[in-house]
Every structure is written in structure tokens, then in C-alpha cells.
Amino acid sequence: MEHLATPLLVIAVFGWFAFDNWVASSAATARLKLALEAQKMEFEAQKLFLEKCRSTEEVNQFLSTDAGKRFLERMNGKCVAPEESKNPLLGILALVVTGAVGIGLGLALYLLSKFTTYGFLIIPAFLVAIPGLGLLIGAAVSYHLKRKWGLLKREPAVPVV
């Protein structure tokens, strides 16, 4: 049973990555479906509104108001589905977390290989820790380049409510 610990650990790590990817993909698909449904509902409401107007004077009078201007903006496709705010640090943070997990797992396997009779664990230790180190180096390079190119702008802190 003890000789199955390493393969089970590797399977668990890969299973976790697959599960996490599936959850993220499902959430993105749900957001897209929700945005499309909102767009369809808004289009139907706009169509019904235009059908209710009896004359062009009513339409012109409505379109001259602020609500009419917002109506026209929405007809042009603006404000239909709000875009997600893209924080340039999220990708760097993902690299740091994944790299740290890889190095931690590699270190744990290395310590197991040194302090137990499982000397063969040194190979998976390096196979996990070296890419983790590479991810941390990639995060540092990415942060440096984004800061140098001006892609990281500090925004004032927003109070948490």
C-alpha cells in the first residue's frame, strides 16, 4: 500500500488541476450564457417599445430625453454585457501560486526521499520542483516587463463594504 502513495499523489494533483480548469470553464460559459440572455431580453424589450409608439413624433420626443439617449446607446450595443475587469496582476499571481505549489510539492517529495526508504521519490521531486521554479521565474519576468511597459497602473484602494 505504501508504494502507491506517490502515484496517488500525482494523480490527485493532476485531478485537482483538471477539476479547477473544469470549474473555471463552466463559470465562463455560464457568464456568457447569462450575457446572451440579457441581450436577448433587452432586444425584445426594445422591439416591444418601438411597436408601442404610434407616431414618429412620439419616438422623436422620447429620443430627445436622457432616457431616449440611453435607449439609443443600448440599441447600438453599448452597455449590453458589462466586460469583466481584467487585472494584469491576476496572471502573475496565478504563476506565483502554481510555482509555489510545485516547489512545495517537490520539496515534500525530496524530503520523503531523503528521510524514508523511498529513494525513488527524488525523480518526481525534481520533475515537479523544476517547473515550479520556472513558473516563479516567469512570474518575476512578467511582472518586470509589465511594470517597465507601463501596463501596471496603481489605482486608489477601494474600501471594502
N, C-alpha and C positions, 0 to 999 in steps of 0.2 A: 504494500500500500504506500510506503514512503517513497518509492521510486516513481510514483505517479504524481507527486506534488509539483514538480517542475512543469510537466506538460499541462496539468490542470491550471496552473498559474498562467501560463502563456495563453491557453485557450480562454481563460477568464478575461485577460487583458484585451485580447482581440475581440472577444464577445462584447466587452464594455464599449470599445470604440465603435463597433457595428451598431449597437443599441443607441449610443449617443448620436451617431450620424442619422439613424432612422428617426429619432425623436426630432432632431433639428429639421430634417426634410419634411416630416409631417407637419410641423408648425409652419414652415414656409408655405407649404401647399394650402393649409387652412387659411393663412392670411391672404393668399392670392384669391382663393375662392370667395372669401368674405368681401374683398375689394371688388371683385367682379359682380357679386350680388348687389352690393351697394350701388355700383354704377348702373346696373340694370334697373333697379328700383328708382333711382334718380331720373333716368331717361324716361321711364314710364310716367313718373310724376310730371315731368316737363311736357311730355306729349299730351297728357290729360289737361294740363293748364292751357296749352295752346288751343286745344279743341274747345275749351270752355269760353274763350274770348270770342265775342260775336263780331267785333269790327276791328279794323286796323287802328282806329283812334284809341280804343281801349288798350291795345297792345302798345302803341306809342306812348300813351300816358303812363302805363306801368313801367316800360323800359326807361323812362326818363327819371325814375326814382332810384334811390340807392339799392333797394331790393331788386329792381329790374337789372341794374348793372351787375349785381352779384349773380343773378339768373343767367345773364349773357356769358359771364365768366365761366360758370359751370357748364353751359352749353358748349363752350369752346374746349372743354376737357380739363380745365384747371380745377383744382380742389376736389377732384373726384375721389382719388385714393391717396391719402397722405403718404409721402415717402418716409421710409424708416430713416432715422438719423444715423448716419454712418460715422462712427467714431474711429479715427485712424489708429487709435491705440488698441482696439479690440483684437486685431490680427496679431499684434506684437504680444499682447497678453496671452493669447492662445498659444503662441510659440513658447513663451516662457513657462506656462503651466505644463504643457506637454513635455518640454525638455526637462523640467524639474522632476516630473513623474518618471520619465525614462531614466534619469540619473539616479533617483531614489531606488527604483526597482533594480537597476543594475548594481547599485551598491549593496542592496539587500541580498541579491543573489551571490555577489562576490563574498560577502561576509559568511553566508551559508557555506560556500565552497571552502573557505579557509578554516572555519571553526567546527565543521562537521566532517563526516566521511564522504560527503558528496562533492568530490573534487571536480566532477564533470560540469558543475554549475558555473564554472568560470567562463566557459564559452558563451552561454546565454547572457551572462552578466555583461560581457563586453559587447555582445550583439545588441543589447538594449541600451547600455550606457553611452556608447559612442554616438549613435544617432541623437540621443538626448542632448549630449554636449553640442552636437552640430546644430540642433534646434535653438539652443541658448545663444550660440554664436550668431546664428541667422537673425535672431530677435535683436541682438545688440547692433548688428549691421543695419537692419531695417530701421531701428529707432534712430540711429545716427544719420542715415540718409534722409529719412522723413523730416527730421529736425533741420538738417542742412538745406533741404529744398523748400522749407517753409510750409510743409504740409501739416505740421503740428502747431496749431494756434491755441493758446491758452484762453479759455473762456471763463468769465467770472463764475464762481461757485453758485450753484442754485440751492437755496435752502430746502432741506427735506421736510416735507409736511407730514 
